[in-house]
Amino acid sequence: MTIFKNMKRPLHKVAAFSLVEVALALGVAAFALLAILGMLPTSLKTQQASIQQTTANSIISQIFSDLRADLRLPPGLASHEDDAGFQLHGHWAQMMTPDTLYFTQDAKQTGNVNGSPPADAVFRATITYNPLPPTQTTSIANITVSWPAQVDPSTSALPAGSVTTLVAVNR
């Protein structure tokens, strides 16, 4: 019995948190949690913008590849572009008005070249062709991909975002 008496500690020596300490700890934890939750909408917007910019860069890469496949060739030689391209055959060589293409959220072409934006279009690609003096063996294409597709970046309305690049075609 004496062994059990020695195992019991006096009540004033038991370690524990007071109610004030617990309340303060809960207040600090709640403040930190509110600060983290306050940053959540900003981080989601940033992530969405990053996804859209990545998709726009992918579209630019596809268009550049298509333009490079449709090189200005000597007479009698056929284009390297197949029917799966964007059907920009010869447009850049003639320096015509800008071409406009529309793409879905997953970078698939939708609608016709230079047509009105379809309902499922998210991105608008505008390709402007410029000759590079003093020779006519190289052309410069200015490719701008903007979103949403229904907003024309050439008007006064500002698009939500855009990516622009300048590429040399047939160097």
PyMOL commands that set and color helices and strands:
alter all, ss='L'
color gray80, all
select helices_A, chain A and resi 2-7+11-13+19-69+91-94
alter helices_A, ss='H'
color red, helices_A
select strands_A, chain A and resi 99-103+109-110+123-131+139-147+161-169
alter strands_A, ss='S'
color yellow, strands_A
deselect
rebuild
show_as cartoon
